[in-house]
């Protein structure tokens, strides 16, 4: 997902696409995938909350993406 998003942003630059919305959707999907994995592997709710918080920090610190 991230590779495809970056490819679109760098090489295609379609004027009709909102790349901020696309980035937000990619981030939400990645967090959702982790959360779904943790739930289906019977992790405790506190671990899930901790992982989500850490992912948000990573996205913000290293990618400059703010996620609520």
C-alpha positions as CSV (number, residue, x, y, z in Angstrom):
1,X,0.0,0.0,0.0
2,X,2.7,2.5,1.0
3,X,4.8,1.6,-2.1
4,X,1.8,2.2,-4.4
5,X,0.9,5.4,-2.7
6,X,4.4,6.7,-3.0
7,X,4.6,5.7,-6.6
8,X,1.4,7.6,-7.4
9,X,2.6,10.7,-5.5
10,X,6.1,10.8,-7.1
11,X,5.5,9.7,-10.6
12,X,1.9,10.4,-11.6
13,X,0.7,13.5,-9.8
14,X,-2.9,13.5,-10.9
15,X,-4.5,16.8,-10.3
16,X,-7.9,15.3,-9.7
17,X,-6.7,13.1,-6.8
18,X,-6.4,14.3,-3.2
19,X,-3.2,12.7,-2.0
20,X,-3.9,13.7,1.6
21,X,-7.0,11.7,1.6
22,X,-5.2,8.7,-0.1
23,X,-2.4,8.9,2.6
24,X,-5.0,9.0,5.4
25,X,-6.7,5.9,3.9
26,X,-3.5,4.0,3.7
27,X,-2.6,4.9,7.3
28,X,-6.0,3.9,8.6
29,X,-5.9,0.6,6.6
30,X,-2.4,-0.3,8.0
31,X,-3.6,0.4,11.6
32,X,-6.8,-1.6,11.0
33,X,-4.7,-4.5,9.7
34,X,-2.6,-4.6,12.8
35,X,-5.6,-4.2,15.1
36,X,-7.4,-7.1,13.3
37,X,-4.3,-9.3,13.5
38,X,-4.0,-8.6,17.2
39,X,-7.7,-9.2,17.9
40,X,-7.6,-12.5,16.0
41,X,-4.5,-13.7,17.8
42,X,-6.2,-13.1,21.1
43,X,-4.1,-10.2,22.3
44,X,-5.3,-8.2,25.3
45,X,-7.1,-4.9,24.7
46,X,-4.2,-3.0,26.4
47,X,-1.7,-4.5,24.0
48,X,-3.9,-3.4,21.1
49,X,-4.1,0.2,22.4
50,X,-0.4,0.2,22.9
51,X,0.3,-0.9,19.4
52,X,-2.1,1.6,17.9
53,X,-0.5,4.4,20.0
54,X,3.0,3.4,18.9
55,X,2.0,3.2,15.2
56,X,0.6,6.7,15.4
57,X,3.9,7.9,16.8
58,X,5.8,6.2,14.1
59,X,3.6,7.6,11.3
60,X,3.9,11.1,12.8
61,X,7.7,11.0,13.6
62,X,9.1,9.3,10.6
63,X,6.5,10.0,7.9
64,X,5.1,13.3,9.0
65,X,1.6,11.9,9.0
66,X,-0.8,12.9,11.7
67,X,-3.5,10.4,12.4
68,X,-6.4,10.7,14.9
